[in-house]
């Protein structure tokens, strides 16, 4: 394993009966970076994280985490990684302070250091007013900060976060991500799964997963630059009828209404060398504008209905955005 990477996998796969939950996943996650898993429900995000934490044994492939090979090094890695699950997993009938004390004992932290670390995290995550409050009575944002404190009480080198902001409001999500950047700047490598586009754009790099397959990999900007589709916005009347009509065209990846406009993704191919002319001929619309793609466009291009129904189409549509540097 290269010293530059906290995680490397080759062909990592997991099968549940006849279901291939993760299919030949190749990853290289740089140290001290925030790396994202972006994908719909059932895409293999949580399963991949559980294999990398040693909670699930892969059916095939190899994984190297912090220089250790999995499976086989689970106990060695236990004190070097942190894991925050999607569902709040601490004890509702213990206070903030009691929960952190309990987690510190699990990690074998000596009493004096555990107390110092606990108080430091309570201050850092602004939990002093809730220090003696039962965790079960706290708000979603407070629980989230407590869970992050518990996951980092032993100062892990690598932190896994499985959709950590799914139950909190935008303001708390934004504050949470500020904490993640602080951890990354201090040298912690973070792997976070999400289905929020704004969160995915905050990652240094990300993989887009769909049906257990990695469809694309790279920095958010590189993925947007390399997308193999045109993005055009259409204004005018009868947008619902126009959307239904465009969705029947083979060249159209998707059409989505955004307010008074229709955002249309069109495959880059021989038929659409001039996408504005092609779209005008199909719709008769006069108000057309080529716009820059965003990460949601990349996501749709990788995981849209046409992509997921046909692997050959998937390979064609995502050509050029696999493992983008």
C-alpha positions in Angstrom: 0.0 0.0 0.0 1.2 3.5 -0.8 1.9 5.7 2.2 -0.1 8.4 0.4 -3.4 6.4 0.8 -5.3 5.6 3.9 -7.5 3.1 2.1 -6.9 1.0 -1.0 -9.2 -1.7 -2.4 -9.1 -3.9 -5.5 -12.1 -5.8 -6.7 -13.8 -5.5 -3.3 -17.1 -7.4 -3.6 -19.8 -8.7 -1.3 -22.6 -11.0 -2.1 -25.7 -11.6 0.0 -27.1 -14.8 -1.5 -27.9 -14.0 -5.1 -27.6 -10.3 -4.6 -24.3 -8.7 -5.4 -24.3 -5.7 -3.0 -20.9 -4.4 -3.9 -19.3 -5.3 -7.3 -15.5 -5.1 -7.7 -15.0 -1.8 -6.0 -11.6 -0.2 -6.6 -10.6 2.7 -4.3 -7.6 4.9 -3.5 -8.4 7.3 -0.6 -5.7 9.9 0.1 -4.6 10.5 3.7 -5.9 13.6 5.5 -8.7 14.1 2.9 -12.5 13.9 2.9 -13.7 11.3 0.5 -17.4 10.8 -0.3 -19.6 8.0 -1.3 -22.5 9.4 -3.2 -25.4 7.2 -4.3 -29.1 6.4 -4.0 -30.4 4.0 -1.3 -29.3 0.5 -1.9 -26.2 1.5 -3.9 -23.7 -0.2 -1.6 -22.5 2.8 0.4 -23.1 1.4 3.9 -22.0 -2.1 2.9 -18.7 -0.8 1.6 -18.1 1.1 4.8 -18.9 -2.0 6.9 -16.3 -4.0 4.9 -13.7 -1.3 5.4 -14.3 -1.2 9.1 -14.0 -5.0 9.4 -17.7 -5.5 10.3 -18.4 -7.5 7.1 -16.1 -10.0 5.4 -15.9 -9.4 1.6 -16.8 -12.2 -0.8 -13.9 -11.3 -3.1 -11.2 -8.7 -3.6 -8.7 -7.1 -1.2 -8.7 -4.1 1.1 -5.8 -2.3 2.8 -6.8 0.1 5.6 -4.0 2.2 7.3 -1.5 -0.3 6.0 -3.3 -3.3 7.4 -5.0 -6.0 5.3 -8.7 -6.9 5.8 -10.0 -9.3 6.7 -7.6 -10.3 9.5 -6.5 -7.0 11.1 -9.8 -5.9 12.6 -8.4 -5.8 16.2 -5.3 -3.9 15.2 -7.5 -1.3 13.5 -10.1 -1.0 16.3 -8.2 1.8 18.1 -7.1 3.5 14.9 -10.5 4.1 13.2 -13.8 5.7 14.3 -17.2 4.9 13.0 -20.4 7.0 13.2 -23.5 5.2 12.1 -26.5 6.8 10.4 -28.8 5.9 13.3 -27.9 7.4 16.7 -26.2 4.5 18.5 -25.4 5.9 21.9 -27.4 5.3 25.1 -30.6 7.4 25.4 -30.7 6.9 29.2 -27.2 8.1 29.8 -26.1 11.8 29.9 -23.7 13.4 27.4 -20.9 13.0 30.0 -21.8 9.4 30.8 -21.9 8.4 27.2 -18.5 9.8 26.5 -17.0 8.3 29.7 -18.5 4.9 28.6 -17.0 5.1 25.1 -13.6 6.1 26.5 -13.6 3.0 28.7 -14.5 0.8 25.7 -11.4 2.2 23.9 -9.2 1.6 27.0 -8.3 5.3 27.5 -6.8 5.9 30.9 -9.0 7.7 33.3 -7.1 11.0 33.6 -6.7 11.3 29.8 -10.3 10.2 29.2 -11.6 13.0 31.5 -9.4 15.6 29.8 -10.4 14.4 26.3 -14.1 14.2 27.3 -14.1 17.8 28.6 -12.2 19.0 25.5 -14.8 17.4 23.2 -17.8 18.8 25.2 -16.3 22.2 24.8 -15.3 21.8 21.2 -18.8 20.6 20.1 -20.6 23.1 22.3 -22.3 20.5 24.5 -21.6 22.1 27.9 -25.3 23.1 28.4 -26.3 19.5 27.8 -23.4 17.9 29.8 -25.8 16.2 32.3 -28.8 15.9 29.9 -30.0 12.5 28.9 -29.0 11.9 25.3 -32.5 10.6 24.4 -34.0 14.1 25.2 -31.6 16.1 23.0 -32.3 17.5 19.5 -31.1 15.9 16.3 -28.3 18.4 15.9 -27.1 17.9 19.5 -27.2 14.1 19.1 -25.2 14.5 16.0 -22.5 16.5 17.7 -22.4 14.0 20.6 -22.1 11.1 18.2 -19.2 12.8 16.4 -17.5 13.4 19.8 -17.9 9.8 20.7 -16.5 8.6 17.4 -13.4 10.7 17.8 -12.7 10.5 21.5 -9.7 8.1 20.8 -8.3 10.5 18.1 -8.7 8.0 15.2 -6.5 8.3 12.1 -9.5 7.3 9.9 -13.1 8.2 10.5 -16.1 6.6 8.8 -19.4 8.5 8.7 -22.4 6.7 7.3 -25.0 9.4 6.2 -24.3 11.3 9.4 -26.5 14.3 8.7 -29.7 12.6 7.5 -31.8 13.7 10.5 -30.6 17.3 11.0 -31.4 20.7 9.6 -29.3 22.6 7.0 -27.7 24.9 9.6 -26.5 22.0 11.8 -25.3 20.2 8.6 -23.2 23.2 7.7 -21.7 23.4 11.2 -21.1 19.7 11.2 -19.1 20.0 8.0 -17.0 22.8 9.5 -16.0 20.2 12.2 -15.0 17.7 9.5 -12.7 20.2 7.8 -11.1 20.9 11.1 -10.5 17.2 11.6 -9.1 16.8 8.0 -6.8 19.8 8.5 -5.5 18.1 11.6 -4.6 15.0 9.6 -7.7 12.7 10.0 -8.8 10.9 6.9 -12.6 10.9 6.5 -14.9 8.7 4.4 -18.4 9.9 4.4 -21.5 8.6 2.7 -24.3 11.0 1.7 -27.1 11.5 -0.7 -27.0 15.3 -0.4 -25.4 17.0 -3.4 -24.2 20.0 -1.5 -22.4 17.7 0.9 -20.8 15.7 -1.9 -19.5 19.0 -3.4 -17.7 19.7 -0.2 -15.6 16.4 -0.5 -12.1 16.6 -1.8 -12.9 13.5 -3.9 -15.9 11.2 -4.2 -17.1 8.0 -5.8 -20.6 7.7 -7.3 -22.1 4.3 -6.5 -25.1 2.7 -8.1 -26.3 -0.9 -7.7 -23.0 -1.8 -6.1 -21.0 -0.5 -9.0 -18.6 2.5 -8.9 -19.8 4.6 -11.8 -17.4 7.5 -11.4 -14.5 8.6 -9.2 -12.7 11.9 -8.8 -12.9 15.5 -7.5 -16.4 17.1 -7.8 -15.0 19.7 -10.3 -13.2 17.1 -12.4 -16.4 14.9 -12.6 -18.4 17.9 -13.7 -15.8 18.9 -16.3 -15.7 15.3 -17.7 -19.4 14.6 -17.9 -20.4 13.1 -21.2 -23.6 15.0 -21.6 -24.7 18.5 -22.5 -26.7 20.5 -20.0 -29.4 22.9 -21.5 -32.1 24.9 -19.9 -35.4 25.5 -21.8 -37.9 28.2 -20.9 -41.4 28.6 -22.3 -44.9 27.2 -22.0 -46.2 23.7 -21.6 -43.1 22.4 -19.9 -44.8 19.3 -18.5 -45.8 18.1 -22.0 -42.3 19.0 -23.3 -40.7 17.1 -20.5 -42.8 14.0 -21.3 -41.9 14.3 -25.0 -38.2 14.6 -24.4 -38.0 11.7 -22.1 -38.9 9.5 -25.1 -35.8 10.5 -27.0 -32.9 8.1 -26.8 -30.4 11.0 -26.7 -32.0 12.5 -23.6 -30.6 11.4 -20.3 -33.1 13.3 -18.2 -35.4 16.3 -18.2 -36.3 17.9 -14.9 -38.4 21.0 -14.2 -36.8 23.7 -12.1 -39.3 26.5 -11.5 -40.1 28.0 -14.9 -37.3 26.2 -16.7 -36.7 22.7 -17.9 -33.1 21.3 -17.3 -32.3 18.8 -20.0 -29.3 16.5 -20.1 -28.4 15.3 -23.6 -25.8 12.6 -24.4 -22.8 13.8 -26.3 -22.9 11.8 -29.5 -22.8 12.2 -33.3 -26.5 13.1 -33.4 -26.1 15.9 -30.8 -22.9 17.6 -32.0 -24.9 20.8 -32.1 -27.1 20.2 -29.0 -29.0 23.6 -29.2 -30.0 23.0 -32.8 -30.9 19.3 -32.0 -33.1 20.4 -29.1 -34.7 23.2 -31.0 -35.6 20.9 -33.9 -37.1 18.4 -31.4 -39.1 20.9 -29.4 -39.5 24.1 -31.4 -38.4 26.0 -28.3 -36.7 29.4 -28.9 -35.5 30.1 -25.4 -32.6 27.6 -25.0 -29.4 28.2 -23.0 -26.3 26.0 -22.6 -25.4 26.0 -18.9 -22.5 24.5 -16.8 -23.3 21.1 -15.4 -23.5 20.6 -11.6 -22.9 17.6 -9.5 -26.6 16.6 -9.6 -26.3 16.4 -13.4 -23.3 14.1 -13.0 -25.2 12.0 -10.5 -28.2 11.7 -12.8 -26.0 10.9 -15.8 -24.4 8.1 -13.8 -27.4 6.6 -12.0 -30.4 7.6 -14.2 -33.0 5.0 -15.2 -31.4 4.4 -18.6 -28.0 3.8 -17.0 -29.2 1.4 -14.3 -31.3 -0.7 -16.6 -28.6 -1.5 -19.1 -24.9 -2.0 -18.2 -23.8 -1.4 -21.8 -25.5 2.0 -21.7 -24.0 2.6 -18.3 -20.5 2.1 -19.7 -21.2 4.4 -22.6 -22.9 7.2 -20.7 -20.2 7.4 -18.0 -17.3 7.0 -20.3 -14.6 9.6 -19.5 -15.6 10.2 -15.9 -14.2 7.0 -14.2 -11.3 7.7 -11.9 -11.0 11.3 -13.0 -8.0 13.0 -11.4 
